[in-house]
Amino acid sequence: MTHKENSSVVTLHDRQKKTGSGKASPEQSAKGARVAAKDASTMNATATPNPASETAKQAAQIAEGAGQVTSIYDALDHNMQSAVSRFTQGLSPAALMGAWFDWATHITAAPGKQLQLVEKAADKLRRQTRFALHCAGTSNKAEPCIAPLPQDNRFSGDAWQTKPYNIIYQGFLLQQQWWHNVVTGVPGVTKQHEQELQFLTRQLLDMASPSNFLWTNPEVLARTRETFGMNLAQGMQNALKDAQNAAAAAAPKGVEAFLPGKDVAVTKGKVVYRNRLIELIQYAPLTGEVLPEPILIVPAWIMKYYILDLSQQNSLVRYLVEQGHTVFMISWKNPDKGDSDLTLDDYRRLGVMEALVAIGKIVPDQKINAAGYCLGGTLLSIAAAAMARDGDNRLASMTLLASQVDFTEPGELQLFINESQLAFLDSVMWKQGYLDTTQMAGAFQMLSSNDLIWSRGVRNYLMGESRPMNDLMAWNADATRMPYAMHSEYLRKLYLNNDLAEGRFTVDGHPIALSDIRLPIFAVGTQKDHVAPWPSVFKIQALTDTEVTFVLTSGGHNAGIVSEPGHARRTYRIKTKGAMDRYTSPETWADETDAHDGSWWEAWATWLGSHSGAMTAPPDMGNAVAGYAPLGDAPGTYVMQK
């Protein structure tokens, strides 16, 4: 067999390598087999008949048949797991069963741990009995025998401190503590499985909390007496409306008051470039002169960009323009099934790199201050490392907002990241071509179920309240999808394998290293971030050999970033680490760094000013001569896609 013929026979194998798991999807398997057969047939028609040609033809026929069989079997697997996912909120039952089996087998062989749990159960029963007897013998509030966790505010009201409700909630907290002891500290159980069981146990306990039920929640009972039960009637109406919206996949009530381009995302600008994946927005100047270096903002594609351009009073974009910056923003397309083949490198090339080319034509001869938010910051870091490797010096600085580059400690998101879970997720995305918005929302809600599920249920359905919609809530409801190929690759290469931090991530076939980045870096972490925990964001200081200014701000993943000047009760800590300074741990850094009242936006504006040149005349909006004529007004068309 000639080398050329041999190449056509292995075409299917080569195509299979392109998927993140090394395994082709059913469509790719069948397509690869057909291509192999076609190539072999073509060559056989033009070549002189010989045994090698006949062998190639037979091999191609076998490959086509094998591809069809594999397609059928894979389709059965994918369809089964996709159906199951509807009932598990995207969690893999196999992964959870693996964690349970690991725990069950090890605790069976740990009589010491079993005895310890029996002793702890007896001790907690004694504590609750003693507390109940003390409550029965006094008319005053009894001193609790156990305190809730710092972030648990379910039982903080005065009504919970009266009997019998204090006895009820104290008993619940004692049980909660005992179950924590049950699933932790079992010799031999892996850390991953232990954390999965902690998570699952917490979900079940949160569901059974006395705060979730009418007869065991004194605050709900008091409201019911005050309103003669109207709170329950209103709660029933709220529940029916939510059920109707969920069934119809409709937006929550009130979002119609926050429409992009009308109520939010109203900073004036023009779309100056569009391709298959992005629209690039250039914002109009609000000052007579501007700083010469433009800013490119790379938002996460898991969200609509306008979280950074909400209402006028809390728009980060408007704030930057008011400070004399020329701002460009990437607006990602909301992908559909036809975009399932988009890869992580497509997001780098079609997103960051083509935006840099456009900005270079509109604002020539100037370096660019680039900023990335969440996944956008990770993508920007990949692009910056590749540019540094290749000697591309178009960037002046890099800002990372709640962005991770090391994924060894991603918080509770790691519970969703293992081979079993990713295989399950691949099946979900295979059927649709993307990860749906509701599937992502369910996972994020479970990470903070107390605040995002159960307390909301108590407020809406038992108290009969309806929280008024605001711009941040409306933006949160305007979610986006994730392409199959990109999301699978992103989870495996970054979350599961940590290739970027460990120097294995490749761009254009060659590895990149974060240590090659020599730009000054401004990195922001948020204290209550359950998506990108700030100690994980802090690791940028250990992975780069450059000046890093790190900021820790109050708030969570979204509210901590949308933290405009004048926002009440906002604080931040800030310190710069030089390229030659020694690294300190996040805990030490926090202890040694003073807190400041106010918004970190002002500190960032000062930092950007220190890395900018003298003020100059604003650039034109777009550059028609260079092929970047304005295509329409901001916010553009991609942000409107549902």
C-alpha positions in Angstrom: 0.0 0.0 0.0 1.4 3.4 -0.9 1.8 6.2 1.6 -1.0 8.1 -0.1 -3.4 5.2 0.1 -2.5 4.5 3.7 -3.3 8.1 4.5 -6.8 7.9 3.1 -7.5 4.7 5.1 -6.7 6.4 8.4 -8.7 9.5 7.6 -11.4 8.5 10.1 -8.8 8.0 12.8 -7.3 11.5 12.2 -10.7 13.1 12.3 -11.6 11.4 15.6 -8.5 13.0 17.2 -10.0 16.4 16.8 -12.6 16.0 19.5 -11.8 17.0 23.0 -12.1 13.4 24.4 -10.2 11.8 21.5 -13.5 10.1 20.4 -15.5 11.3 17.4 -19.2 12.2 17.7 -21.6 10.0 15.7 -21.8 12.6 12.9 -18.0 12.9 12.8 -17.5 9.1 12.7 -19.9 8.6 9.8 -18.6 11.6 8.0 -15.0 10.4 8.4 -15.8 7.0 7.1 -17.6 8.4 4.1 -14.6 10.7 3.3 -12.2 7.7 3.7 -14.3 5.6 1.3 -14.6 8.5 -1.2 -10.8 9.2 -1.1 -10.0 5.5 -1.6 -12.6 5.1 -4.4 -11.2 8.2 -6.2 -7.6 6.9 -6.0 -8.6 3.5 -7.2 -10.4 4.9 -10.2 -7.3 6.7 -11.4 -4.6 4.3 -10.3 -3.5 1.1 -12.0 -5.3 -1.8 -10.4 -3.1 -3.7 -8.0 -3.5 -5.7 -4.8 -2.7 -2.7 -2.7 -5.5 -0.7 -4.2 -7.9 -3.5 -3.6 -6.8 -3.6 0.0 -7.4 0.1 0.4 -10.9 -0.3 -1.1 -11.7 -3.1 1.3 -10.4 -1.1 4.2 -12.4 1.9 3.3 -15.6 -0.2 3.1 -14.8 -1.7 6.5 -14.2 1.8 7.9 -17.5 3.1 6.5 -19.4 0.1 8.1 -17.6 0.5 11.4 -18.3 4.2 11.4 -22.0 3.5 10.9 -22.1 0.9 13.7 -20.2 3.2 16.0 -22.6 6.0 15.2 -25.6 3.8 16.2 -24.0 2.8 19.5 -22.9 6.2 20.3 -26.3 7.7 19.5 -27.9 5.2 21.9 -25.4 6.2 24.7 -25.8 9.9 24.1 -29.6 9.8 23.9 -29.9 7.8 27.1 -27.6 10.1 29.1 -29.3 13.2 27.6 -32.7 11.9 28.7 -31.4 11.2 32.2 -30.0 14.7 32.5 -33.5 16.2 32.4 -34.1 14.7 35.8 -30.7 15.3 37.4 -30.1 19.0 36.5 -27.1 17.9 34.4 -25.4 15.9 37.2 -24.1 12.5 36.3 -25.7 9.7 38.4 -22.6 7.5 37.7 -20.3 10.1 39.2 -22.5 10.4 42.3 -22.8 6.6 42.6 -19.0 6.4 42.3 -18.6 8.8 45.2 -21.2 7.0 47.3 -19.6 3.6 46.6 -16.1 4.9 47.5 -17.5 6.2 50.8 -19.6 3.1 51.6 -16.8 0.7 51.1 -14.4 2.6 53.2 -16.7 3.4 56.1 -17.7 -0.3 56.2 -14.0 -1.1 56.9 -13.6 1.7 59.5 -15.1 0.6 62.8 -13.3 3.4 64.6 -15.1 6.0 62.4 -18.4 4.2 63.0 -18.0 4.2 66.7 -17.0 7.9 66.6 -20.3 8.7 64.7 -22.3 6.8 67.3 -20.7 8.8 70.1 -21.2 12.1 68.2 -24.9 11.2 67.7 -25.4 10.5 71.4 -23.6 13.7 72.3 -25.8 15.8 70.0 -28.9 14.2 71.4 -27.7 15.0 74.9 -27.0 18.6 73.8 -30.4 19.1 72.2 -32.2 17.5 75.2 -30.4 19.7 77.6 -31.2 22.7 75.5 -34.9 21.8 75.3 -35.2 21.3 79.1 -33.5 24.7 79.6 -36.0 26.3 77.2 -38.9 24.7 79.0 -37.7 26.0 82.4 -37.2 29.7 81.4 -39.3 32.4 79.8 -36.2 34.2 78.5 -34.4 33.4 75.3 -32.0 30.4 75.9 -28.4 30.5 74.9 -28.1 28.4 71.7 -26.1 25.2 72.0 -24.8 25.4 68.4 -24.3 28.5 66.1 -25.1 28.5 62.4 -22.3 28.8 59.9 -21.3 32.4 59.2 -23.0 32.5 55.8 -26.2 30.9 57.1 -28.8 33.6 57.8 -31.9 31.4 57.8 -32.4 31.5 61.6 -31.1 35.0 62.4 -34.5 36.6 63.0 -35.8 37.2 66.6 -38.8 34.9 66.0 -36.5 31.9 65.6 -35.1 32.5 69.2 -38.5 31.8 70.8 -39.7 28.3 71.7 -40.5 25.9 70.2 -38.8 27.2 67.0 -35.4 27.6 68.7 -35.5 23.9 69.7 -36.5 23.0 66.1 -33.8 24.9 64.3 -31.1 24.0 66.9 -31.9 20.3 66.4 -31.6 20.8 62.6 -28.2 22.4 63.0 -27.0 19.6 65.2 -28.2 17.1 62.6 -26.5 19.1 59.8 -23.2 19.0 61.8 -23.5 15.3 62.4 -24.1 14.5 58.7 -21.0 16.6 57.9 -19.1 14.3 60.2 -20.6 11.2 58.4 -19.4 12.1 54.9 -16.0 13.6 55.9 -12.9 12.2 57.5 -13.5 8.6 56.4 -10.1 7.0 55.8 -9.4 6.2 52.2 -12.1 8.2 50.5 -10.7 10.5 47.8 -11.0 14.3 48.3 -13.1 14.6 45.1 -15.6 12.1 46.3 -15.7 13.5 49.8 -16.5 17.0 48.4 -19.2 15.5 46.1 -20.9 13.8 49.1 -20.6 17.0 51.1 -22.3 18.9 48.3 -25.1 16.3 47.8 -25.7 16.1 51.6 -26.0 19.8 51.8 -28.5 19.9 49.0 -30.7 17.4 50.8 -30.4 19.1 54.1 -31.1 22.5 52.6 -34.3 21.0 51.1 -35.4 19.7 54.6 -34.6 22.9 56.5 -37.4 24.0 58.9 -37.2 27.4 57.3 -38.8 25.9 54.2 -42.1 24.8 55.7 -45.1 26.8 56.9 -45.6 25.1 60.3 -41.9 25.2 61.3 -41.1 28.8 60.2 -42.3 31.4 62.8 -41.7 34.3 60.4 -44.1 32.8 57.8 -46.7 32.0 60.5 -46.5 35.6 61.8 -47.0 36.9 58.2 -49.9 34.5 57.7 -51.7 35.7 60.9 -51.1 39.4 59.9 -52.5 39.0 56.4 -55.2 36.4 57.2 -53.5 34.0 54.8 -53.3 36.3 51.9 -49.5 35.8 51.7 -50.2 32.1 50.9 -52.7 33.0 48.3 -50.2 35.5 46.7 -47.5 32.8 47.0 -49.6 30.4 45.1 -50.1 32.9 42.3 -46.3 33.5 42.2 -45.7 29.8 42.0 -48.2 29.4 39.2 -46.7 32.3 37.2 -43.2 30.8 37.7 -44.5 27.4 36.5 -46.1 28.9 33.5 -42.9 30.8 32.6 -40.8 27.7 33.0 -43.2 25.6 30.8 -43.2 28.3 28.1 -39.5 29.1 28.5 -40.6 32.7 29.0 -38.5 35.4 30.6 -39.4 36.4 34.2 -41.9 39.2 34.8 -40.3 42.6 34.7 -37.4 42.0 32.3 -39.3 44.0 29.7 -38.4 47.1 31.6 -34.7 46.5 30.9 -34.3 46.1 27.2 -30.7 46.4 25.7 -30.3 49.6 23.7 -33.3 51.2 25.4 -33.0 50.7 29.2 -29.6 49.0 29.6 -26.6 48.9 27.3 -27.3 52.5 26.3 -23.8 54.0 26.2 -23.4 55.5 22.7 -21.3 53.7 20.2 -21.0 52.0 16.8 -20.5 48.4 15.7 -17.3 48.7 13.7 -16.7 45.0 12.8 -18.7 41.8 12.6 -17.8 38.2 11.9 -19.3 34.8 12.5 -18.7 35.0 16.2 -18.4 38.7 17.4 -19.5 42.2 16.9 -16.9 44.8 17.9 -18.4 47.9 19.5 -16.5 51.2 19.6 -17.9 53.7 22.1 -18.2 57.4 21.3 -16.0 59.8 23.4 -17.5 61.9 26.2 -14.5 64.1 26.7 -12.7 66.6 24.4 -9.5 64.7 24.6 -8.7 61.0 25.3 -5.9 58.9 26.5 -4.0 57.5 23.5 -4.2 53.8 24.3 -7.6 52.2 23.6 -9.1 49.6 25.9 -10.4 46.3 24.5 -12.8 44.5 26.9 -13.3 40.8 26.4 -16.4 39.6 28.3 -17.3 36.0 29.0 -19.3 34.3 26.3 -21.4 32.6 29.0 -23.1 36.0 29.5 -24.3 39.0 27.5 -21.6 41.7 27.5 -23.8 44.4 28.8 -23.3 43.4 32.5 -20.4 45.9 32.0 -22.8 48.5 30.5 -26.0 48.2 32.6 -27.8 51.4 33.6 -26.0 54.7 33.2 -25.2 55.0 36.9 -23.5 51.5 37.1 -22.0 51.1 33.6 -18.3 50.3 33.7 -18.1 51.2 30.0 -19.6 54.7 30.6 -17.3 55.3 33.6 -14.2 54.5 31.5 -15.3 56.7 28.6 -16.0 59.5 31.1 -12.4 59.1 32.3 -11.1 59.8 28.8 -10.6 56.3 27.5 -11.5 55.0 24.0 -13.3 51.7 24.8 -13.9 48.8 22.5 -16.2 45.9 23.5 -16.6 42.4 22.1 -20.2 41.3 21.9 -20.4 37.5 21.4 -22.9 35.8 19.2 -25.4 33.6 21.1 -24.5 30.2 19.5 -27.0 27.7 18.2 -26.8 24.1 16.9 -25.1 25.4 13.7 -22.2 26.7 15.8 -21.5 23.4 17.6 -18.2 23.1 15.8 -16.8 26.3 17.2 -13.6 25.6 19.2 -11.8 27.5 22.0 -9.2 28.5 19.4 -12.0 29.9 17.2 -12.9 32.2 20.2 -9.3 33.3 20.4 -8.9 33.9 16.7 -12.3 35.3 15.7 -12.7 37.1 19.0 -9.6 38.5 20.6 -7.2 38.5 17.7 -9.5 39.9 15.0 -10.7 42.5 17.5 -7.0 43.6 18.0 -6.6 43.8 14.2 -9.6 46.0 13.9 -8.6 48.3 16.7 -5.1 48.6 15.2 -6.7 49.9 12.0 -9.0 52.4 13.8 -6.4 53.6 16.4 -3.1 53.0 14.6 0.3 53.1 16.1 -1.0 52.7 19.7 -0.7 49.7 22.1 -3.9 48.4 23.6 -4.9 48.0 27.2 -6.8 44.7 27.2 -9.3 43.6 29.9 -11.1 40.3 30.3 -14.0 39.3 32.6 -14.5 35.7 33.9 -14.0 33.3 30.9 -13.1 36.3 28.8 -10.1 36.9 31.1 -8.9 33.3 30.7 -9.2 33.6 26.9 -7.3 36.9 27.0 -4.6 35.3 29.1 -4.2 32.5 26.5 -4.0 35.1 23.7 -1.5 37.2 25.6 0.7 34.2 26.3 0.6 33.2 22.6 1.4 36.8 21.6 4.3 37.0 24.0 5.7 33.7 22.6 5.4 35.0 19.1 6.9 38.4 19.8 3.6 40.2 19.2 3.8 43.4 21.3 0.5 45.1 20.5 -0.7 44.9 24.2 0.2 47.6 26.7 -1.3 46.0 29.8 -3.7 43.2 30.8 -6.6 43.4 33.3 -8.3 40.2 34.6 -11.7 40.6 36.3 -12.7 37.5 38.4 -10.7 35.4 35.9 -8.9 32.1 36.6 -5.8 30.9 34.9 -5.1 28.0 37.3 -8.0 25.6 37.9 -6.8 23.4 40.7 -9.0 25.2 43.2 -12.0 26.4 41.3 -14.3 26.1 44.3 -17.4 23.9 44.2 -17.4 24.0 40.4 -14.8 21.2 40.6 -17.6 18.9 41.8 -19.0 19.0 38.2 -15.6 18.4 36.6 -14.5 14.7 36.3 -14.4 12.2 33.5 -17.8 10.8 34.3 -19.5 14.2 34.6 -17.9 15.5 31.4 -18.9 12.4 29.4 -22.4 12.9 30.7 -22.3 16.6 29.7 -20.9 15.7 26.3 -24.1 13.6 25.7 -26.3 16.5 26.7 -24.4 18.9 24.3 -24.2 16.3 21.5 -28.0 16.1 21.1 -28.5 19.9 21.2 -25.2 21.1 19.7 -24.7 23.4 22.7 -25.1 23.6 26.4 -28.5 25.3 27.2 -28.9 28.3 29.4 -31.2 26.5 31.8 -28.7 23.7 32.3 -26.0 26.1 33.3 -28.3 28.1 35.5 -29.3 25.0 37.4 -25.7 24.1 38.2 -24.9 27.7 39.4 -28.0 27.8 41.6 -27.1 24.6 43.3 -23.7 26.1 44.3 -25.5 28.5 46.5 -28.8 26.8 47.0 -29.7 28.6 50.3 -29.6 32.0 48.6 -30.7 31.2 45.1 -33.3 28.4 45.6 -34.7 27.9 49.1 -34.6 31.4 50.5 -36.2 32.7 47.2 -38.9 30.0 47.5 -39.7 31.0 51.1 -39.8 34.7 50.1 -41.9 34.2 47.0 -44.2 31.3 47.8 -44.6 31.4 51.6 -44.2 35.1 52.4 -46.0 36.0 49.2 -43.5 38.6 48.2 -42.3 39.5 44.7 -38.9 41.0 44.6 -38.9 43.9 42.1 -36.8 43.3 39.0 -33.6 45.3 38.6 -31.0 45.7 35.9 -28.6 43.0 37.2 -31.5 40.5 37.7 -32.8 41.2 34.1 -29.3 40.8 32.7 -28.9 37.5 34.6 -32.1 36.2 32.9 -30.8 37.1 29.5 -28.5 34.1 29.3 -26.4 32.6 26.4 -25.5 29.1 25.2 -22.2 27.3 24.9 -21.0 25.6 21.7 -20.4 21.8 22.1 -16.8 21.7 20.8 -15.6 24.8 22.7 -17.2 23.9 26.0 -16.0 20.3 26.0 -12.5 21.4 25.1 -12.5 24.2 27.7 -13.6 21.9 30.5 -11.1 19.2 29.7 -8.1 21.2 28.9 -8.5 23.9 31.6 -10.6 22.6 34.4 -9.8 18.9 34.3 -6.2 18.9 33.1 -5.1 22.4 34.1 -3.1 22.6 30.8 -2.8 26.4 30.8 -1.2 26.8 34.2 1.1 23.7 33.7 2.4 24.7 30.3 0.7 22.1 28.2 -1.9 24.3 26.5 -1.0 24.7 22.8 -1.8 27.5 20.3 -1.1 26.9 16.6 0.5 23.5 17.6 3.0 24.9 20.1 2.7 25.2 23.9 2.3 28.6 25.6 3.5 29.7 29.0 1.9 32.4 31.2 5.4 33.2 32.5 6.2 34.6 29.0 3.8 37.5 29.7 5.7 40.6 30.6 2.8 43.1 30.6 1.8 44.9 33.8 -1.3 43.1 35.1 -4.2 44.4 37.1 -6.2 41.4 38.6 -9.5 41.7 40.6 -11.0 39.0 42.8 -14.3 39.2 44.7 -14.7 38.0 48.3 -17.9 36.0 47.9 -17.2 34.5 44.4 -18.5 30.9 44.1 -17.6 30.8 40.4 -13.9 32.0 40.5 -12.9 32.0 44.2 -10.5 34.8 44.8 -7.6 32.6 46.1 -7.7 30.9 42.7 -7.7 34.3 40.9 -4.8 35.3 43.1 -2.6 32.6 41.6 -1.8 34.9 38.6 0.9 36.3 40.8 2.6 32.9 41.1 2.4 32.0 37.4 3.7 35.2 35.8 7.1 37.0 36.0 5.8 40.5 35.8 4.3 43.3 37.9 0.9 42.3 39.2 -1.5 44.7 41.1 -4.1 42.6 42.9 -7.4 43.9 44.2 -9.8 42.0 46.5 -13.2 43.7 46.5 -16.4 43.0 48.5 -19.3 41.3 46.8 -19.7 38.3 44.6 -18.8 37.3 41.0 -21.1 39.8 39.4 -22.1 42.3 42.0 -18.4 42.7 43.1 -17.4 43.7 39.6 -20.4 46.0 39.0 -19.3 48.2 41.9 -19.6 51.8 40.8 -18.4 54.8 42.9 -21.0 55.7 45.4 -22.2 52.2 45.9 -23.0 51.7 49.6 -20.9 49.4 51.8 -18.2 48.7 49.1 -14.6 48.1 50.2 -11.5 46.8 48.5 -7.9 45.9 49.2 -5.1 46.6 46.8 -1.3 45.9 46.6 1.2 45.6 43.9 3.8 42.8 43.6 6.9 43.6 41.6 8.4 41.1 39.1 11.2 40.4 41.6 9.1 40.4 44.8 8.5 37.2 46.7 5.2 35.5 46.5 2.9 35.4 49.6 -0.2 33.2 50.2 -3.7 34.7 49.7 -4.3 34.5 53.5 -1.1 36.4 54.3 -1.8 38.9 51.6 -5.3 39.6 53.0 -4.0 39.9 56.6 -1.3 42.4 55.5 -3.3 44.5 53.1 -5.6 47.3 54.5 -9.2 47.7 53.3 -10.3 50.9 51.6 -13.9 52.2 51.4 -15.3 52.8 48.0 -15.1 51.4 44.5 -12.2 49.5 43.0 -13.1 51.2 39.7 -11.4 54.4 40.8 -8.2 52.4 41.7 -8.3 50.8 38.2 -8.7 54.2 36.5 -5.7 55.5 38.4 -3.7 52.4 37.4 -4.6 52.8 33.8 -3.7 56.4 33.8 -0.2 55.5 35.2 0.3 53.2 32.1 -1.0 55.7 29.6 0.5 58.6 27.5 -0.5 62.2 27.2 -4.1 63.2 26.2 -4.8 63.5 22.5 -7.7 64.1 20.1 -10.3 61.2 20.0 -10.0 58.8 17.1 -12.7 58.6 14.4 -15.6 56.1 14.8 -14.4 53.2 12.7 -12.2 53.5 9.6 -14.0 53.1 6.3 -10.9 53.3 4.3 -9.4 50.3 6.1 -12.6 48.3 5.8 -14.0 49.1 9.2 -16.9 51.4 8.5 -19.6 51.6 11.2 -22.2 48.9 10.6 -24.9 50.2 12.9 -25.5 51.6 16.4 -24.5 49.9 19.7 -25.5 47.6 21.2 -25.6 45.8 17.8 -27.5 42.7 16.7 -25.8 39.8 18.4 -26.8 40.9 21.9 -30.4 40.7 20.8 -30.2 37.0 20.0 -32.2 34.7 22.3 
